[in-house]
Amino acid sequence: MPRPSQKHGLFRDLLTLLDRTYPTPWGTRLSVVVDNDGMPKAKAVAQWLASHPRCALLWLPTSCPRAKPSERAFGDAHDQCIRNPTRKRLRDMVQDVEQHMRDNGPWKEHLSPRYQDPEVTAAVEHMAIEAQAKLAA
């Protein structure tokens, strides 16, 4: 596992892979949705983004777990398995989580009802307008 100071390199590698995998005509945006982890905020990532103007990061809200599929999956496994007070041993909980994942995962990609909120739609549209304004400047 890389040290925390090296993780931004992995993120830059991911951005490079996406940039090469999805070539598009000039002027087309490549947007990557990210949470508020430290990797996308690193100076090296900002430098990479500056040299790749078609790529943009779209930030998820800091306090909106319902909008993050991974949070929904972890929350479901936690609610169904880890909060079970009858389990005293870690290996029993791990077995429960593994069984839960076999029975219920992978979670189907459907949008949370949160995505239907007018505030979320307005916020996403506002972010797109701000990003286009920065490009024009």
C-alpha positions as CSV (number, residue, x, y, z in Angstrom):
1,M,0.0,0.0,0.0
2,P,1.5,3.4,-0.9
3,R,2.2,6.0,1.7
4,P,-0.4,8.8,2.0
5,S,2.0,11.1,0.4
6,Q,2.2,8.8,-2.7
7,K,-1.5,8.4,-3.2
8,H,-1.9,11.5,-5.3
9,G,0.4,9.8,-7.8
10,L,-2.1,7.0,-8.1
11,F,-4.9,9.5,-8.6
12,R,-2.8,11.3,-11.4
13,D,-2.3,7.9,-13.0
14,L,-6.0,7.3,-12.9
15,L,-6.7,10.6,-14.5
16,T,-4.0,9.9,-17.2
17,L,-5.6,6.5,-17.9
18,L,-9.1,8.1,-18.2
19,D,-7.7,10.8,-20.5
20,R,-6.1,8.2,-22.8
21,T,-9.0,5.7,-22.7
22,Y,-11.7,8.3,-23.6
23,P,-10.2,10.4,-26.4
24,T,-12.6,13.0,-27.5
25,P,-12.7,15.9,-30.0
26,W,-11.1,19.1,-28.9
27,G,-13.3,21.1,-26.5
28,T,-15.2,18.1,-25.1
29,R,-15.0,17.8,-21.3
30,L,-13.9,14.8,-19.3
31,S,-15.5,15.2,-15.8
32,V,-14.5,13.0,-12.9
33,V,-16.7,13.0,-9.8
34,V,-14.6,13.0,-6.6
35,D,-15.3,13.2,-2.9
36,N,-13.4,15.5,-0.5
37,D,-10.5,13.1,0.0
38,G,-7.0,14.6,0.1
39,M,-5.8,13.0,-3.1
40,P,-7.7,15.3,-5.6
41,K,-6.6,18.3,-3.6
42,A,-2.9,17.7,-3.9
43,K,-0.7,20.3,-5.7
44,A,0.6,17.7,-8.1
45,V,-3.0,16.9,-9.1
46,A,-3.8,20.6,-9.6
47,Q,-0.7,20.9,-11.8
48,W,-1.8,17.8,-13.8
49,L,-5.3,19.4,-14.3
50,A,-3.7,22.7,-15.4
51,S,-1.9,20.9,-18.1
52,H,-5.0,18.9,-19.2
53,P,-7.7,21.5,-19.6
54,R,-10.4,19.2,-20.9
55,C,-10.4,17.3,-17.5
56,A,-12.4,18.7,-14.6
57,L,-13.2,17.5,-11.1
58,L,-16.7,17.6,-9.9
59,W,-16.9,17.6,-6.1
60,L,-19.5,15.7,-4.2
61,P,-21.0,17.5,-1.3
62,T,-19.1,17.0,1.9
63,S,-22.1,15.8,3.9
64,C,-24.2,13.8,1.5
65,P,-23.7,10.1,1.9
66,R,-26.9,9.3,0.1
67,A,-25.3,10.7,-3.1
68,K,-22.3,8.3,-2.9
69,P,-22.9,4.7,-4.0
70,S,-20.0,3.4,-1.9
71,E,-21.5,5.0,1.2
72,R,-24.8,3.3,0.5
73,A,-23.1,-0.1,0.0
74,F,-21.0,0.3,3.2
75,G,-24.0,1.6,5.1
76,D,-26.1,-1.4,4.0
77,A,-23.5,-3.9,5.0
78,H,-23.0,-2.1,8.3
79,D,-26.7,-2.0,9.1
80,Q,-27.3,-5.6,8.1
81,C,-24.2,-7.3,9.6
82,I,-22.0,-5.2,11.9
83,R,-24.7,-3.9,14.1
84,N,-25.8,-7.5,14.9
85,P,-25.3,-7.7,18.7
86,T,-25.4,-11.5,18.7
87,R,-21.9,-11.7,17.0
88,K,-19.1,-11.6,19.5
89,R,-16.2,-12.7,17.3
90,L,-14.7,-10.7,14.4
91,R,-14.5,-13.8,12.2
92,D,-18.2,-14.3,12.6
93,M,-18.9,-10.7,11.5
94,V,-16.6,-11.1,8.6
95,Q,-18.5,-14.2,7.5
96,D,-21.8,-12.4,7.8
97,V,-20.5,-9.5,5.7
98,E,-19.2,-11.9,3.0
99,Q,-22.5,-13.8,3.0
100,H,-24.4,-10.5,2.7
101,M,-22.2,-9.4,-0.2
102,R,-22.8,-12.7,-2.0
103,D,-26.6,-12.5,-1.4
104,N,-27.1,-8.8,-2.1
105,G,-24.2,-7.4,-4.0
106,P,-23.2,-6.0,-6.3
107,W,-25.6,-3.2,-5.8
108,K,-27.5,-2.2,-8.8
109,E,-26.6,1.3,-10.0
110,H,-29.7,3.3,-9.5
111,L,-29.8,6.9,-8.5
112,S,-30.6,7.8,-5.0
113,P,-33.9,9.7,-4.5
114,R,-31.5,12.5,-3.4
115,Y,-30.6,13.0,-7.1
116,Q,-34.2,14.0,-7.8
117,D,-34.1,16.9,-5.4
118,P,-34.3,20.3,-7.1
119,E,-31.5,21.6,-4.9
120,V,-29.1,18.9,-6.2
121,T,-30.1,19.6,-9.8
122,A,-29.5,23.3,-9.3
123,A,-26.2,22.8,-7.6
124,V,-24.9,20.5,-10.4
125,E,-26.0,23.0,-13.0
126,H,-24.4,25.8,-11.1
127,M,-21.1,23.9,-10.9
128,A,-21.2,23.3,-14.6
129,I,-21.7,27.0,-15.3
130,E,-18.8,27.9,-13.0
131,A,-16.5,25.4,-14.7
132,Q,-17.4,26.8,-18.1
133,A,-16.8,30.3,-16.9
134,K,-13.4,29.4,-15.6
135,L,-12.5,27.8,-19.0
136,A,-13.6,30.9,-20.8
137,A,-11.5,33.2,-18.6
